[in-house]
Every structure is written in structure tokens, then in C-alpha cells.
Amino acid sequence: MSTQSNAAPESSASQPIAAPSLLPTHPMRWSLQREFWENRSIYLAPLWAAGIGLAGFLIHLLKAHSLAGLDSAHQKLELTVPYMLVASLIMGAAFIVSIFYSLDALYGERRDRTILFWKSLPVSDLTTVLSKASIPLLILPFLAFAIVVAAIVVMLPVNMIALGGSDITFAQLWQGLQLWQSAKMLLYHLVTVHILWYAPLYAWLLLVSAWARRAPLLWAFLPPLIVSLFEKLAFHTSYVSGLLLGRLGMGSGAGGQGADVATGPGAALMPSPQFMPDRFFFLPGLWLGLLVAAGFIALAVQLRHRREPI
């Protein structure tokens, strides 16, 4: 009896204990979720812009009865302008949020003295900076595109209900908007301008956010302005200001030649000749800008590793 009773514990103790399985932590995913938790303006601002645009669109529909006295060209213009304005409003809100988010992304955690807490987590500085850089470079542009599409889905049936008593059919409205072509044009504009072309701008703002001890907005825009004015006064040239203005404004407007190509929500985003696919991806300024952006992000990673709370 005693022998058997002593053998039971020994046999159970001799059984190997399985090591607990460790689940992957996915630091990049959690870092992105952190940005959404701490910066609700990332999605609230484009949504508010869409709501304001839809409200203006509803007010515009109150004048739909005046389309009866217009010719077909002016009718098409009156029908498509609200879609272009709503799309531009959402895109503009996303761009403004990208600017202010980038300026506060790394400065805010030092100002709020939470940087010591975040540095204590098993997340590298590279992952943290890349997650913050992906907000203006990836998340916001594609989020804005999705909101534009959702707004148009809401606007179309409302537009048809408002035009129920007129001679304009759904086919005419659909043909005038050219939604499929406009959606492709809008997506192309987002990828080329808001992501690839503006990448050095967002990277510079992230670098300033990691470096500045106060007033990052001032440090971000005042030095380029001073350098441009100094060049103009000293050498009577405008290379720096031309470079900066070209980076900010190149390809953002619509060319007059594009009006017959698309008249829908993407018409206002017709690429300039420099931004056409056969020329854009061969621009030296594009690849040089991407290299500069990579350098700025690398410096921001180093600064975040060294910086302490403000």
C-alpha cells in the first residue's frame, strides 16, 4: 500500500511540463492602434468634413429645380460640382490633420512625459517612428479615399430622389459623374501626391517633432523661410523657395486640358503634365525626395532614442 501510494506522486512529477505557448505581440499593429486611441482626429476630422460637405450638398439640392432652364452642359456642371467639392473638402481635412499630427507625433509624448512609459515597453524606436509616419503616409490618405467613396454612395440616391420630378435620369447623372474614372483618378492623386510627393514634408515634420523642445510649428516653417529670404537678399535667386513651393504645390491643381477627360469628383485632381504616369516615376525630384524622407525618418528614430521628457 505504502509503495503504491509513494509511486503515484513520483510518476506524476516525472511527467514533463509543457512550456506555455507565447502569442505574437505584433508591435506594429498595437503601435498603430495606440495612435488611433490617442489621436481621434485621425478619423474624426475627415468624418466631420464629410458631414459638413453632405449638409452643404443637401442645401444645394434645394435649388435642383433651377436645372430645368439650363442646357445639358450647365446641368452636368451643376450636378458634378457638389461631388468635387465634397471630395476636395475631405481630402483637405486629411491633409491638414496630417500636418498637425506629424508635428505633434513625437513632441507630444515628450511634452506629456509619457515617453519614459512608452520606452519601457518592448517596442523599438524604429517601430514607434514608422507607426507614426504611416499615419500621414498611408492611413490618412486611404481613409480619406474610403470616406469619399462612402459620401458619394450616400449622395447618389439622395441626388436621384431630389431630381425625381426633372428630366434628368440616373443614366445621365452616372455618365456625367464618371465615378469609376474619377475614383481611379482620386486614388492616383492620393498615391502620387499625398504619399510619394509629400513624403519629405511629413518626414521633416516628424524630425522637427522629435527635436524641438517647444513650438514645433515655428521650428518647422521658420528656418526654410529664413533660408529662402537670405538667398533672395544675398544672391537674388529663388532656388530654395522654388524647391519648397514645387514640393508643396506641384500637381495639386487641375489643368484646363483635363476638363474633357473627367467631370466627376476627380476632375479637380487632374494631374499636371509632370504628374502623368509616363513622367512622374522618372522625375529625379521624386526619388531624391524619398531618399531625403528616409534620412529624416532615420534621424527621428535616433532623436527619439536620445530625447528625454521636456
Residue pairs with C-beta under 8 A, 6 or more apart in sequence:
25 122
27 122
27 123
27 124
27 127
28 127
28 130
28 131
30 123
31 123
31 127
31 128
31 131
31 132
32 131
32 134
32 135
32 139
34 131
35 42
35 131
35 132
35 135
36 42
36 43
39 101
39 135
41 97
41 100
41 101
42 97
42 101
42 135
42 139
42 140
42 143
43 143
45 93
45 94
45 96
45 97
46 90
46 93
46 94
46 97
46 140
46 143
46 144
46 147
47 147
48 93
49 89
49 90
49 92
49 93
49 94
50 86
50 89
50 90
50 147
50 148
50 150
50 151
52 89
53 85
53 86
53 89
53 90
53 151
54 86
54 151
54 154
54 155
56 82
56 85
56 86
57 82
57 86
57 155
57 158
58 158
60 82
61 158
61 159
61 162
64 162
64 163
64 166
65 165
65 166
67 75
67 78
67 79
67 163
67 166
67 168
68 166
68 167
70 78
75 168
75 176
76 176
76 263
77 263
79 159
79 168
79 173
79 176
79 177
80 176
80 177
80 263
80 264
80 265
80 267
82 155
83 152
83 155
83 177
83 182
83 264
83 265
84 264
84 265
84 266
84 267
84 268
86 148
86 151
86 152
86 155
86 265
87 148
87 151
87 152
87 186
87 265
87 266
87 268
87 269
88 268
88 269
90 144
90 147
90 148
90 151
91 144
91 148
91 186
91 190
91 194
91 269
93 144
94 140
94 141
94 143
94 144
94 194
95 194
97 140
98 135
98 136
98 140
98 194
98 198
98 202
99 136
99 205
101 135
101 136
101 140
102 132
102 135
102 136
102 202
102 205
102 206
102 209
103 205
103 208
103 209
103 216
103 217
103 220
104 209
104 216
105 132
105 135
105 206
105 209
106 129
106 132
106 206
106 209
106 210
106 300
106 303
106 304
106 307
107 208
107 209
107 210
107 212
107 216
108 209
109 115
109 118
110 307
110 308
110 309
110 310
111 309
111 310
113 309
113 310
115 304
115 307
115 308
115 309
116 309
118 128
125 301
125 302
125 304
125 305
126 301
128 304
129 206
129 210
129 297
129 300
129 301
129 304
130 297
132 206
133 202
133 203
133 206
133 297
136 198
136 202
137 195
137 199
137 202
138 195
140 194
141 190
141 191
141 194
141 195
142 190
144 190
145 186
145 187
145 190
148 186
148 265
149 183
152 179
152 265
156 173
159 173
160 170
160 173
163 173
176 263
176 264
177 263
177 264
177 265
178 262
178 263
178 264
179 264
179 265
181 261
181 262
181 264
181 266
182 262
182 264
182 265
182 266
182 267
183 265
183 266
184 266
185 262
185 266
185 267
185 269
185 270
185 271
186 265
186 266
186 269
188 271
188 277
189 251
189 266
189 269
189 271
192 251
192 271
192 275
192 280
193 251
193 252
193 275
196 286
196 289
196 290
197 247
197 250
197 251
197 275
197 286
197 289
198 247
199 289
199 290
199 293
200 247
200 289
200 290
200 292
200 293
200 296
201 247
201 248
202 293
203 292
203 293
203 294
203 295
203 296
203 297
203 300
204 220
204 293
204 296
205 216
205 220
206 296
206 297
206 300
207 296
207 297
207 299
207 300
207 303
208 216
208 219
208 220
209 216
209 300
210 299
210 300
210 303
210 304
210 307
211 219
211 303
211 307
212 219
212 220
213 310
214 310
224 240
224 244
227 240
228 238
228 240
228 241
228 244
231 237
231 238
231 239
231 240
231 241
232 238
232 241
246 285
247 285
247 289
250 272
250 274
250 275
251 271
251 272
251 274
251 275
251 280
253 272
254 267
254 268
254 269
254 270
255 270
255 271
255 272
255 273
258 267
258 270
258 271
259 267
259 270
261 267
261 270
262 270
271 280
273 279
274 280
274 283
280 286
